[in-house]
Amino acid sequence: MPLVSLSEWNRFISNHPNSHVLQTGEWGELKAAFGWQALRVVSGDKGVQLLLRSLPMGFTLAYLPKPISFENIPFVEEIDSLCHAKKSILVKVELDDWDSTPAEAPPTFEGAHPSPHAIQPRRTIVVEINGTEEEILNRMKQKCRYNIRLAEKKGVTVRPWSDIKGFHDLMKTTGGRDGFGVHSLDYYDRVYKLFQPAGMAELLVAEYEGKPLAALMVFSRGRRAWYLYGASSDEERNRMPAYLLQWEAMRWAKSRGAEEYDLWGVPDEDEIVLESQFESRQDGLWGVYRFKRGFGGKILRAAPAMDKVYNPVLYKLYLWRMSGREMG
């Protein structure tokens, strides 16, 4: 079994500078601190970081988020062998690829079938941040550009921040207001300590007269950047701090060499539906879409999640359990 250590994995992934942040050793260490086990498999020029969640009676659930590559059958067999050894009832695979057009062959994982449950958001908006800053701004919608400049005129400033408790407090405010789950303070603290010193993330805060109004954590690796966590207070919202905050996050990512900025999650609907309903819908991620669309990105849909089943009986139980809740 070609399992490798964390240091060996980091050497391997350094040869894949544009691989997804969810395949970094830091992400594996983060998840290992909160109930998962991270296993890294390398065979020749192929490699994946696999996450395992313990289940009752010694079984596990395996999750392969945004793998770098696995295109040859022998390497898939290595993953199968590892999952069998760990008594996995299934491996859930979410490819680092976009949904295929009808003319293209859909990406597959040998022996897997489309899953009814995805863990990461299926649909997102990706903003091009190549070119000059003026060119990036000109690709945004006029109202968004106006709000960025308005925030500056109204005295909002953005700077790096290290106050994780302050960020967690803002996250709790936002989660309570918008109805989404919030990670623990320890989780955000671990994220920051793993990624920020490595130069792969920054915590930014938008302030007015020294008072935090909004904050986000931005990640960057190779040509891509991701906005994974963000929050805002209920105060001074007329100063549009979140718009300037996102712009400064894009500028930070661009300074790291990123060419794309993934806004990470909008309602999973076709663009024609999104554009026809965003002004009237308030549920779920619709408010998020109303904000994110202004940055002028492209709406993309991730390749479908796939499940490869190793224990059909327990997999049916898994589907029954998951039918009553959303994964996140």
Contacts in CASP RR format, 6 or more apart in sequence:
PFRMAT RR
TARGET T0000
AUTHOR 0000-0000-0000
METHOD contacts of the structure
MODEL  1
MPLVSLSEWNRFISNHPNSHVLQTGEWGELKAAFGWQALRVVSGDKGVQL
LLRSLPMGFTLAYLPKPISFENIPFVEEIDSLCHAKKSILVKVELDDWDS
TPAEAPPTFEGAHPSPHAIQPRRTIVVEINGTEEEILNRMKQKCRYNIRL
AEKKGVTVRPWSDIKGFHDLMKTTGGRDGFGVHSLDYYDRVYKLFQPAGM
AELLVAEYEGKPLAALMVFSRGRRAWYLYGASSDEERNRMPAYLLQWEAM
RWAKSRGAEEYDLWGVPDEDEIVLESQFESRQDGLWGVYRFKRGFGGKIL
RAAPAMDKVYNPVLYKLYLWRMSGREMG
1 41 0 8 1.000
1 78 0 8 1.000
1 81 0 8 1.000
1 82 0 8 1.000
1 85 0 8 1.000
2 41 0 8 1.000
2 42 0 8 1.000
2 43 0 8 1.000
2 78 0 8 1.000
3 39 0 8 1.000
3 40 0 8 1.000
3 41 0 8 1.000
3 82 0 8 1.000
4 12 0 8 1.000
4 40 0 8 1.000
4 41 0 8 1.000
4 42 0 8 1.000
5 40 0 8 1.000
6 25 0 8 1.000
6 29 0 8 1.000
6 40 0 8 1.000
8 40 0 8 1.000
8 42 0 8 1.000
9 25 0 8 1.000
9 40 0 8 1.000
9 42 0 8 1.000
9 49 0 8 1.000
10 25 0 8 1.000
12 40 0 8 1.000
12 42 0 8 1.000
12 47 0 8 1.000
13 19 0 8 1.000
13 23 0 8 1.000
13 24 0 8 1.000
13 25 0 8 1.000
13 68 0 8 1.000
16 68 0 8 1.000
17 221 0 8 1.000
17 222 0 8 1.000
18 221 0 8 1.000
18 222 0 8 1.000
18 223 0 8 1.000
18 224 0 8 1.000
19 66 0 8 1.000
19 68 0 8 1.000
19 96 0 8 1.000
19 221 0 8 1.000
20 65 0 8 1.000
20 66 0 8 1.000
20 68 0 8 1.000
20 96 0 8 1.000
20 221 0 8 1.000
20 224 0 8 1.000
21 27 0 8 1.000
21 200 0 8 1.000
21 219 0 8 1.000
21 221 0 8 1.000
21 224 0 8 1.000
21 226 0 8 1.000
22 65 0 8 1.000
22 66 0 8 1.000
22 120 0 8 1.000
23 48 0 8 1.000
23 49 0 8 1.000
23 65 0 8 1.000
23 66 0 8 1.000
23 67 0 8 1.000
23 68 0 8 1.000
23 96 0 8 1.000
24 49 0 8 1.000
24 200 0 8 1.000
24 221 0 8 1.000
25 38 0 8 1.000
25 40 0 8 1.000
25 49 0 8 1.000
26 194 0 8 1.000
26 195 0 8 1.000
26 198 0 8 1.000
26 200 0 8 1.000
27 49 0 8 1.000
28 36 0 8 1.000
28 38 0 8 1.000
28 49 0 8 1.000
28 51 0 8 1.000
29 38 0 8 1.000
29 194 0 8 1.000
30 187 0 8 1.000
30 190 0 8 1.000
30 191 0 8 1.000
30 194 0 8 1.000
31 38 0 8 1.000
31 51 0 8 1.000
32 38 0 8 1.000
33 190 0 8 1.000
34 187 0 8 1.000
34 190 0 8 1.000
35 53 0 8 1.000
35 54 0 8 1.000
36 51 0 8 1.000
36 52 0 8 1.000
36 53 0 8 1.000
36 63 0 8 1.000
37 51 0 8 1.000
37 52 0 8 1.000
37 53 0 8 1.000
37 54 0 8 1.000
37 60 0 8 1.000
38 49 0 8 1.000
38 50 0 8 1.000
38 51 0 8 1.000
38 52 0 8 1.000
39 49 0 8 1.000
39 50 0 8 1.000
39 51 0 8 1.000
39 52 0 8 1.000
39 82 0 8 1.000
39 86 0 8 1.000
40 47 0 8 1.000
40 48 0 8 1.000
40 49 0 8 1.000
40 50 0 8 1.000
41 47 0 8 1.000
41 48 0 8 1.000
41 49 0 8 1.000
41 50 0 8 1.000
41 78 0 8 1.000
41 79 0 8 1.000
41 82 0 8 1.000
43 74 0 8 1.000
43 75 0 8 1.000
43 78 0 8 1.000
45 69 0 8 1.000
46 68 0 8 1.000
46 69 0 8 1.000
46 70 0 8 1.000
46 71 0 8 1.000
46 72 0 8 1.000
46 75 0 8 1.000
47 67 0 8 1.000
47 68 0 8 1.000
47 69 0 8 1.000
47 70 0 8 1.000
47 75 0 8 1.000
48 64 0 8 1.000
48 67 0 8 1.000
48 68 0 8 1.000
48 69 0 8 1.000
48 70 0 8 1.000
48 79 0 8 1.000
49 65 0 8 1.000
49 67 0 8 1.000
50 62 0 8 1.000
50 63 0 8 1.000
50 64 0 8 1.000
50 79 0 8 1.000
50 82 0 8 1.000
50 83 0 8 1.000
50 91 0 8 1.000
51 62 0 8 1.000
51 63 0 8 1.000
51 64 0 8 1.000
51 65 0 8 1.000
52 60 0 8 1.000
52 61 0 8 1.000
52 62 0 8 1.000
52 63 0 8 1.000
52 86 0 8 1.000
52 88 0 8 1.000
53 60 0 8 1.000
53 61 0 8 1.000
53 63 0 8 1.000
54 60 0 8 1.000
55 61 0 8 1.000
55 89 0 8 1.000
58 87 0 8 1.000
59 87 0 8 1.000
59 88 0 8 1.000
59 89 0 8 1.000
59 311 0 8 1.000
59 314 0 8 1.000
60 86 0 8 1.000
60 87 0 8 1.000
60 88 0 8 1.000
60 89 0 8 1.000
61 88 0 8 1.000
61 89 0 8 1.000
61 90 0 8 1.000
61 92 0 8 1.000
61 318 0 8 1.000
62 83 0 8 1.000
62 86 0 8 1.000
62 88 0 8 1.000
62 90 0 8 1.000
62 91 0 8 1.000
62 92 0 8 1.000
63 91 0 8 1.000
63 92 0 8 1.000
63 94 0 8 1.000
63 119 0 8 1.000
64 79 0 8 1.000
64 91 0 8 1.000
64 92 0 8 1.000
64 93 0 8 1.000
64 94 0 8 1.000
64 109 0 8 1.000
65 94 0 8 1.000
65 119 0 8 1.000
65 120 0 8 1.000
66 94 0 8 1.000
66 95 0 8 1.000
66 96 0 8 1.000
66 120 0 8 1.000
67 93 0 8 1.000
67 95 0 8 1.000
67 96 0 8 1.000
68 96 0 8 1.000
70 76 0 8 1.000
70 79 0 8 1.000
70 109 0 8 1.000
73 110 0 8 1.000
76 109 0 8 1.000
76 110 0 8 1.000
79 91 0 8 1.000
80 308 0 8 1.000
80 310 0 8 1.000
83 91 0 8 1.000
83 308 0 8 1.000
83 310 0 8 1.000
84 310 0 8 1.000
88 310 0 8 1.000
88 311 0 8 1.000
89 309 0 8 1.000
89 310 0 8 1.000
89 311 0 8 1.000
89 314 0 8 1.000
89 315 0 8 1.000
89 318 0 8 1.000
90 307 0 8 1.000
90 308 0 8 1.000
90 309 0 8 1.000
90 310 0 8 1.000
90 311 0 8 1.000
90 315 0 8 1.000
90 318 0 8 1.000
91 112 0 8 1.000
91 307 0 8 1.000
91 308 0 8 1.000
91 310 0 8 1.000
92 115 0 8 1.000
92 117 0 8 1.000
92 119 0 8 1.000
92 305 0 8 1.000
92 306 0 8 1.000
92 307 0 8 1.000
93 109 0 8 1.000
93 112 0 8 1.000
93 305 0 8 1.000
93 306 0 8 1.000
93 307 0 8 1.000
93 308 0 8 1.000
94 118 0 8 1.000
94 119 0 8 1.000
94 120 0 8 1.000
94 302 0 8 1.000
94 303 0 8 1.000
94 305 0 8 1.000
94 306 0 8 1.000
95 107 0 8 1.000
95 109 0 8 1.000
95 302 0 8 1.000
95 303 0 8 1.000
95 306 0 8 1.000
97 107 0 8 1.000
97 302 0 8 1.000
97 303 0 8 1.000
98 300 0 8 1.000
98 301 0 8 1.000
98 302 0 8 1.000
98 303 0 8 1.000
99 300 0 8 1.000
99 301 0 8 1.000
99 302 0 8 1.000
99 303 0 8 1.000
99 304 0 8 1.000
100 106 0 8 1.000
100 107 0 8 1.000
100 303 0 8 1.000
106 303 0 8 1.000
107 303 0 8 1.000
108 306 0 8 1.000
109 306 0 8 1.000
109 308 0 8 1.000
111 308 0 8 1.000
112 306 0 8 1.000
112 307 0 8 1.000
112 308 0 8 1.000
113 306 0 8 1.000
113 307 0 8 1.000
113 308 0 8 1.000
113 309 0 8 1.000
114 304 0 8 1.000
114 305 0 8 1.000
114 306 0 8 1.000
114 307 0 8 1.000
115 304 0 8 1.000
115 305 0 8 1.000
115 306 0 8 1.000
115 307 0 8 1.000
116 319 0 8 1.000
116 322 0 8 1.000
116 323 0 8 1.000
117 305 0 8 1.000
117 322 0 8 1.000
117 327 0 8 1.000
118 302 0 8 1.000
118 304 0 8 1.000
118 305 0 8 1.000
118 327 0 8 1.000
119 305 0 8 1.000
119 327 0 8 1.000
119 328 0 8 1.000
120 302 0 8 1.000
121 264 0 8 1.000
121 265 0 8 1.000
121 266 0 8 1.000
121 268 0 8 1.000
121 302 0 8 1.000
122 268 0 8 1.000
122 301 0 8 1.000
122 302 0 8 1.000
122 304 0 8 1.000
123 265 0 8 1.000
123 266 0 8 1.000
123 267 0 8 1.000
123 268 0 8 1.000
123 269 0 8 1.000
123 299 0 8 1.000
123 300 0 8 1.000
123 301 0 8 1.000
123 302 0 8 1.000
124 262 0 8 1.000
124 263 0 8 1.000
124 264 0 8 1.000
124 265 0 8 1.000
124 266 0 8 1.000
124 299 0 8 1.000
124 300 0 8 1.000
124 301 0 8 1.000
124 302 0 8 1.000
125 262 0 8 1.000
125 263 0 8 1.000
125 265 0 8 1.000
125 266 0 8 1.000
125 292 0 8 1.000
125 293 0 8 1.000
125 295 0 8 1.000
125 296 0 8 1.000
125 297 0 8 1.000
125 298 0 8 1.000
125 299 0 8 1.000
125 300 0 8 1.000
126 260 0 8 1.000
126 261 0 8 1.000
126 262 0 8 1.000
126 263 0 8 1.000
126 297 0 8 1.000
126 298 0 8 1.000
126 300 0 8 1.000
127 136 0 8 1.000
127 139 0 8 1.000
127 250 0 8 1.000
127 260 0 8 1.000
127 261 0 8 1.000
127 262 0 8 1.000
127 263 0 8 1.000
127 295 0 8 1.000
127 296 0 8 1.000
127 297 0 8 1.000
127 298 0 8 1.000
128 136 0 8 1.000
128 139 0 8 1.000
128 259 0 8 1.000
128 260 0 8 1.000
128 261 0 8 1.000
128 297 0 8 1.000
128 298 0 8 1.000
129 136 0 8 1.000
129 225 0 8 1.000
129 250 0 8 1.000
129 253 0 8 1.000
129 254 0 8 1.000
129 258 0 8 1.000
129 259 0 8 1.000
129 260 0 8 1.000
129 261 0 8 1.000
130 136 0 8 1.000
130 254 0 8 1.000
130 259 0 8 1.000
133 251 0 8 1.000
133 254 0 8 1.000
136 250 0 8 1.000
136 254 0 8 1.000
137 145 0 8 1.000
137 148 0 8 1.000
137 247 0 8 1.000
138 145 0 8 1.000
139 296 0 8 1.000
139 297 0 8 1.000
140 148 0 8 1.000
140 294 0 8 1.000
140 295 0 8 1.000
140 296 0 8 1.000
141 293 0 8 1.000
141 294 0 8 1.000
141 295 0 8 1.000
141 296 0 8 1.000
143 294 0 8 1.000
144 243 0 8 1.000
144 294 0 8 1.000
144 295 0 8 1.000
144 296 0 8 1.000
147 240 0 8 1.000
147 243 0 8 1.000
147 244 0 8 1.000
148 240 0 8 1.000
148 243 0 8 1.000
148 244 0 8 1.000
148 247 0 8 1.000
150 239 0 8 1.000
150 240 0 8 1.000
150 243 0 8 1.000
151 206 0 8 1.000
151 239 0 8 1.000
151 240 0 8 1.000
151 241 0 8 1.000
151 243 0 8 1.000
151 244 0 8 1.000
152 244 0 8 1.000
154 208 0 8 1.000
154 238 0 8 1.000
154 239 0 8 1.000
154 240 0 8 1.000
155 208 0 8 1.000
155 209 0 8 1.000
155 239 0 8 1.000
156 206 0 8 1.000
156 207 0 8 1.000
156 208 0 8 1.000
156 213 0 8 1.000
156 239 0 8 1.000
156 240 0 8 1.000
156 241 0 8 1.000
156 244 0 8 1.000
157 206 0 8 1.000
157 207 0 8 1.000
157 208 0 8 1.000
158 204 0 8 1.000
158 205 0 8 1.000
158 206 0 8 1.000
158 207 0 8 1.000
158 244 0 8 1.000
158 245 0 8 1.000
158 248 0 8 1.000
159 204 0 8 1.000
159 205 0 8 1.000
159 207 0 8 1.000
160 202 0 8 1.000
160 203 0 8 1.000
160 204 0 8 1.000
160 205 0 8 1.000
161 167 0 8 1.000
161 203 0 8 1.000
161 204 0 8 1.000
161 205 0 8 1.000
161 212 0 8 1.000
161 215 0 8 1.000
162 192 0 8 1.000
162 203 0 8 1.000
163 205 0 8 1.000
163 212 0 8 1.000
164 185 0 8 1.000
164 188 0 8 1.000
164 189 0 8 1.000
164 192 0 8 1.000
164 203 0 8 1.000
165 185 0 8 1.000
166 212 0 8 1.000
166 215 0 8 1.000
167 188 0 8 1.000
167 203 0 8 1.000
167 205 0 8 1.000
167 215 0 8 1.000
167 217 0 8 1.000
167 231 0 8 1.000
168 182 0 8 1.000
168 184 0 8 1.000
168 185 0 8 1.000
168 188 0 8 1.000
170 212 0 8 1.000
170 214 0 8 1.000
170 215 0 8 1.000
170 230 0 8 1.000
170 231 0 8 1.000
170 232 0 8 1.000
170 233 0 8 1.000
171 182 0 8 1.000
171 183 0 8 1.000
171 188 0 8 1.000
171 229 0 8 1.000
171 230 0 8 1.000
171 231 0 8 1.000
172 182 0 8 1.000
173 231 0 8 1.000
173 232 0 8 1.000
173 233 0 8 1.000
173 234 0 8 1.000
174 180 0 8 1.000
174 182 0 8 1.000
174 230 0 8 1.000
174 231 0 8 1.000
174 232 0 8 1.000
175 181 0 8 1.000
175 182 0 8 1.000
175 231 0 8 1.000
177 234 0 8 1.000
178 287 0 8 1.000
183 229 0 8 1.000
188 217 0 8 1.000
188 229 0 8 1.000
191 201 0 8 1.000
191 217 0 8 1.000
191 229 0 8 1.000
192 201 0 8 1.000
192 203 0 8 1.000
192 217 0 8 1.000
195 201 0 8 1.000
195 219 0 8 1.000
196 202 0 8 1.000
196 203 0 8 1.000
199 220 0 8 1.000
199 256 0 8 1.000
200 219 0 8 1.000
200 220 0 8 1.000
200 221 0 8 1.000
201 217 0 8 1.000
201 218 0 8 1.000
201 219 0 8 1.000
201 220 0 8 1.000
202 217 0 8 1.000
202 218 0 8 1.000
202 249 0 8 1.000
202 252 0 8 1.000
203 215 0 8 1.000
203 216 0 8 1.000
203 217 0 8 1.000
204 215 0 8 1.000
204 216 0 8 1.000
204 217 0 8 1.000
204 218 0 8 1.000
204 245 0 8 1.000
204 248 0 8 1.000
204 249 0 8 1.000
204 252 0 8 1.000
205 212 0 8 1.000
205 214 0 8 1.000
205 215 0 8 1.000
205 245 0 8 1.000
206 212 0 8 1.000
206 213 0 8 1.000
206 214 0 8 1.000
206 215 0 8 1.000
206 241 0 8 1.000
206 242 0 8 1.000
206 244 0 8 1.000
206 245 0 8 1.000
206 248 0 8 1.000
207 213 0 8 1.000
207 241 0 8 1.000
208 236 0 8 1.000
208 239 0 8 1.000
208 241 0 8 1.000
211 235 0 8 1.000
211 236 0 8 1.000
212 233 0 8 1.000
213 232 0 8 1.000
213 233 0 8 1.000
213 235 0 8 1.000
213 236 0 8 1.000
213 237 0 8 1.000
213 239 0 8 1.000
213 241 0 8 1.000
214 230 0 8 1.000
214 231 0 8 1.000
214 232 0 8 1.000
214 233 0 8 1.000
214 241 0 8 1.000
214 242 0 8 1.000
214 245 0 8 1.000
215 230 0 8 1.000
215 231 0 8 1.000
215 232 0 8 1.000
215 245 0 8 1.000
216 227 0 8 1.000
216 229 0 8 1.000
216 230 0 8 1.000
216 231 0 8 1.000
216 245 0 8 1.000
216 246 0 8 1.000
216 249 0 8 1.000
217 227 0 8 1.000
217 228 0 8 1.000
217 229 0 8 1.000
217 230 0 8 1.000
218 225 0 8 1.000
218 226 0 8 1.000
218 227 0 8 1.000
218 228 0 8 1.000
218 249 0 8 1.000
218 252 0 8 1.000
218 253 0 8 1.000
219 225 0 8 1.000
219 226 0 8 1.000
219 227 0 8 1.000
219 228 0 8 1.000
220 226 0 8 1.000
220 252 0 8 1.000
220 253 0 8 1.000
220 256 0 8 1.000
220 257 0 8 1.000
220 258 0 8 1.000
222 256 0 8 1.000
222 257 0 8 1.000
222 258 0 8 1.000
223 257 0 8 1.000
223 258 0 8 1.000
223 259 0 8 1.000
223 260 0 8 1.000
224 258 0 8 1.000
224 259 0 8 1.000
224 260 0 8 1.000
224 261 0 8 1.000
224 262 0 8 1.000
225 249 0 8 1.000
225 250 0 8 1.000
225 253 0 8 1.000
225 256 0 8 1.000
225 258 0 8 1.000
225 260 0 8 1.000
225 261 0 8 1.000
225 262 0 8 1.000
226 261 0 8 1.000
226 262 0 8 1.000
226 264 0 8 1.000
227 246 0 8 1.000
227 249 0 8 1.000
227 261 0 8 1.000
227 262 0 8 1.000
227 263 0 8 1.000
227 264 0 8 1.000
228 264 0 8 1.000
232 241 0 8 1.000
232 242 0 8 1.000
242 291 0 8 1.000
246 295 0 8 1.000
249 261 0 8 1.000
250 261 0 8 1.000
250 295 0 8 1.000
253 261 0 8 1.000
263 292 0 8 1.000
263 295 0 8 1.000
263 297 0 8 1.000
265 285 0 8 1.000
265 288 0 8 1.000
265 292 0 8 1.000
266 274 0 8 1.000
266 285 0 8 1.000
266 288 0 8 1.000
266 289 0 8 1.000
266 292 0 8 1.000
266 293 0 8 1.000
266 299 0 8 1.000
267 274 0 8 1.000
267 281 0 8 1.000
267 284 0 8 1.000
267 285 0 8 1.000
267 286 0 8 1.000
267 289 0 8 1.000
268 301 0 8 1.000
269 277 0 8 1.000
271 299 0 8 1.000
274 289 0 8 1.000
274 293 0 8 1.000
274 299 0 8 1.000
275 293 0 8 1.000
277 286 0 8 1.000
278 286 0 8 1.000
278 287 0 8 1.000
278 289 0 8 1.000
278 290 0 8 1.000
278 293 0 8 1.000
279 290 0 8 1.000
281 287 0 8 1.000
307 315 0 8 1.000
309 315 0 8 1.000
END
